[in-house]
């Protein structure tokens, strides 16, 4: 299917979801002009990450959204394997698992604002869940942050993206895993951050089978609802999922859901990556 067919499929899916172009752009952190061009068929090869972000907002898989119309954007399908443990699908957490945590952002904001880092961190954690759950926009959070710190121009997204660092051992592992298994991301994260991290090569640029963004599904780990959504989008049975996360609380909820789990220790990323690879032996 050409760009016209892709445009028709995207427009139809958006309308079926009851969203205007503006609403979809806001939720997908996408510029209006980009979406308008895609829906007009004016972009021959839109980024696969853009299509994945739109699909996630609409609650669809890539195949459900545009089916064969993205065949020219994606690599040849490779038959996936099943590990000796029975695993067919691997979900990876992001912060503290695929990237080193963002605490340096607090120090960076402290330098810009003149406030104490612990004060900044306290404000952040007070509102973080609401933003990650999609109840508060990043702009609203920035407004509160600037007001409470008596500052102007503070942008949490900018400081976050400048502070996180990819965990190289896990990037290599994800790139290996996606060749053999279905792979997804399951993260408590603010709106638009995943697509930005992929575009900036902070996350592996691979064809994820599912991206479960808390701000889109309106639920955060360890709440059961986000795991229910992840389960449904995986397309496999609970016992066929392996979940890798650095939070024992999140892992316990996944385990109660029937998933296989592995705790990730970012102080020993090489050992943790080895454990994941061992769990995926086939």
C-alpha positions in Angstrom: 0.0 0.0 0.0 1.3 3.5 -0.9 1.3 6.7 1.1 -2.3 7.3 0.1 -3.4 4.0 1.6 -1.4 4.8 4.7 -3.1 8.2 5.0 -6.5 6.6 4.7 -5.8 4.0 7.3 -4.5 6.6 9.8 -7.3 9.0 9.3 -9.9 6.2 9.7 -8.3 4.9 12.9 -8.2 8.4 14.4 -11.8 9.0 13.6 -12.9 5.6 15.0 -11.1 6.6 18.2 -13.2 9.8 18.3 -10.1 12.1 18.2 -9.6 15.3 16.2 -6.2 15.9 14.6 -5.4 18.4 17.4 -6.3 15.9 20.1 -4.2 13.2 18.6 -1.2 15.5 18.1 -1.3 16.6 21.7 -1.5 13.0 23.1 1.2 11.7 20.7 3.4 14.8 21.2 3.3 15.3 17.4 3.3 18.5 15.4 0.0 19.3 13.7 1.7 19.9 10.4 3.3 16.5 10.5 0.1 14.6 11.2 -1.8 16.7 8.5 0.8 15.8 5.9 0.7 12.1 6.8 -3.1 12.1 6.5 -2.9 13.9 3.2 -0.4 11.4 1.9 2.2 14.1 1.5 4.9 12.1 3.4 6.0 9.0 1.5 8.0 7.4 4.3 7.0 8.7 7.7 9.2 7.6 10.6 8.2 4.2 11.9 8.6 5.7 15.4 6.0 8.3 14.6 3.6 5.6 13.4 4.3 3.6 16.5 3.6 6.6 18.7 0.3 7.2 17.0 -0.7 3.6 17.3 0.1 3.6 21.0 -2.2 6.6 21.5 -5.0 4.9 19.6 -4.5 1.8 21.7 -3.6 -0.3 18.6 -0.7 -2.4 17.5 1.2 -1.3 14.4 -0.5 -4.1 12.4 -3.9 -3.2 13.7 -3.4 0.4 12.8 -2.1 0.2 9.3 -1.4 -3.5 8.5 0.4 -4.1 5.3 0.7 -0.4 4.5 3.8 -0.1 6.6 5.5 -3.1 4.9 7.8 -0.6 3.1 8.8 0.9 6.4 9.6 -2.2 8.4 12.2 -4.9 8.0 11.4 -8.4 6.8 9.5 -10.3 9.4 11.6 -12.8 11.2 10.0 -15.9 12.8 10.1 -15.4 16.5 11.3 -18.0 19.0 10.1 -19.4 22.3 12.7 -19.7 25.1 13.2 -22.9 27.0 11.4 -21.1 29.9 8.4 -20.7 27.6 8.9 -16.9 27.1 7.8 -15.4 23.8 7.4 -11.7 24.7 9.8 -9.5 26.7 8.7 -6.2 28.3 11.5 -3.8 29.4 11.2 -1.0 31.8 12.9 2.3 30.8 14.2 4.4 33.7 16.7 2.5 35.7 16.7 -0.4 33.3 17.4 0.9 29.7 18.7 4.3 30.8 20.4 5.5 33.9 18.0 7.4 36.1 17.6 11.1 35.7 18.7 12.4 39.2 21.3 14.5 37.5 18.4 16.6 36.2 17.7 17.8 39.7 21.3 19.2 40.0 21.0 20.8 36.6 17.8 22.5 37.5 19.4 23.6 40.8 22.1 25.3 38.9 19.7 27.1 36.6 17.2 28.1 39.4 19.5 28.5 42.4 17.2 26.2 44.4 18.4 23.3 46.5 18.4 19.9 44.7 16.4 18.2 47.5 13.7 20.9 47.2 13.4 20.3 43.5 13.3 16.6 43.9 10.5 16.9 46.5 8.4 19.0 44.1 9.1 16.5 41.3 7.9 13.5 43.2 4.8 15.3 44.4 3.5 15.7 40.8 5.3 12.9 38.9 2.6 10.3 39.2 -0.1 12.7 37.9 2.0 13.6 34.8 2.9 10.0 34.2 -0.7 9.0 34.5 -1.7 11.6 31.9 -3.7 13.7 34.5 -1.4 16.7 34.1 0.5 17.9 31.0 4.2 18.5 30.9 3.4 22.2 30.3 1.3 22.3 33.5 4.1 20.6 35.4 6.6 23.1 34.1 4.4 26.0 35.2 4.2 24.6 38.7 7.9 23.9 38.8 8.7 27.5 37.8 6.2 29.0 40.2 7.4 27.0 43.2 11.1 27.7 42.4 10.4 31.4 41.6 12.1 30.9 38.3 11.3 31.3 34.5 12.1 29.0 31.6 12.6 25.7 33.4 11.7 22.8 31.1 11.7 19.4 32.8 11.8 17.5 29.5 14.9 19.4 28.4 16.7 18.7 31.6 15.6 15.0 31.6 16.7 14.3 28.1 20.1 16.0 28.8 20.6 13.9 31.9 19.6 10.3 31.1 22.2 8.0 29.6 21.6 4.7 27.8 22.8 1.6 29.6 24.9 0.1 26.8 24.7 -3.5 28.1 20.9 -3.3 27.8 20.9 -1.6 24.5 22.9 -4.4 23.1 20.6 -6.9 24.8 17.4 -5.3 23.4 18.9 -5.3 19.9 19.6 -9.0 20.2 16.3 -9.9 21.8 14.2 -8.3 19.1 15.8 -10.6 16.6 14.4 -13.6 18.4 11.4 -12.5 20.5 8.6 -10.1 20.6 9.8 -7.0 22.5 8.0 -4.2 24.2 8.5 -1.2 26.5 6.4 -0.8 29.7 7.2 2.4 31.5 5.9 5.0 33.9 6.9 8.1 31.8 5.7 11.6 30.9 3.9 12.3 27.6 6.1 12.2 24.5 9.3 11.2 26.2 9.5 7.7 24.7 9.4 8.9 21.1 11.9 11.7 21.9 14.3 9.2 23.5 14.0 6.9 20.5 14.6 9.7 18.0 17.7 10.8 20.0 19.1 7.2 20.2 18.7 7.0 24.0 16.6 4.0 23.5 17.3 1.3 20.9 15.8 2.1 17.5 14.1 -1.2 16.9 10.7 -2.3 15.8 8.9 -2.7 19.2 5.9 -4.9 19.2 4.2 -2.9 21.9 4.9 0.4 23.7 3.0 0.7 26.9 3.3 4.4 27.9 1.6 5.2 31.3 0.6 8.7 30.2 -1.4 7.2 27.3 -3.1 4.3 29.1 -3.8 6.5 32.1 -2.4 4.1 34.6 1.0 3.7 36.2 3.0 0.7 37.6 2.4 -1.0 40.0 -1.4 -0.5 39.3 -3.0 -3.6 37.9 -4.6 -1.8 35.0 -1.4 -1.0 33.1 -0.4 -4.7 33.3 -3.8 -5.7 32.0 -3.2 -3.4 29.0 0.3 -4.7 28.4 -1.0 -8.3 28.7 -3.7 -7.7 26.0 -1.3 -6.0 23.6 1.3 -8.7 23.9 -0.9 -11.2 22.2 0.5 -14.1 24.3 -0.4 -15.9 27.5 0.7 -14.5 30.8 3.2 -17.2 31.4 4.8 -16.4 28.1 5.8 -12.9 29.1 9.1 -11.9 30.8 9.1 -8.6 32.5 12.4 -6.8 33.3 12.2 -3.9 35.8 14.3 -2.3 38.6 11.4 -2.0 41.0 10.6 -5.0 43.2 7.1 -3.6 43.7 6.4 -3.5 40.0 7.8 -7.0 39.6 5.5 -8.4 42.4 2.4 -7.1 40.5 3.6 -8.7 37.3 4.4 -11.9 39.0 0.8 -12.0 40.5 -0.4 -11.5 36.9 1.3 -14.8 36.0 4.3 -13.2 34.2 7.9 -14.3 34.6 10.0 -11.6 36.1 13.6 -10.5 36.5 14.8 -7.7 38.8 17.3 -5.4 37.1 20.2 -4.0 39.1 21.6 -0.9 37.4 24.6 -1.0 39.7 25.6 -4.3 38.0 24.1 -3.9 34.5 26.4 -6.5 32.9 25.3 -9.2 35.4 21.7 -8.2 35.0 21.9 -8.3 31.2 23.5 -11.7 31.4 20.6 -13.0 33.6 18.1 -11.8 31.1 19.9 -13.4 28.2 20.1 -16.7 30.2 16.3 -16.5 30.8 15.9 -16.2 27.0 17.9 -19.2 26.0 16.3 -21.2 23.3 
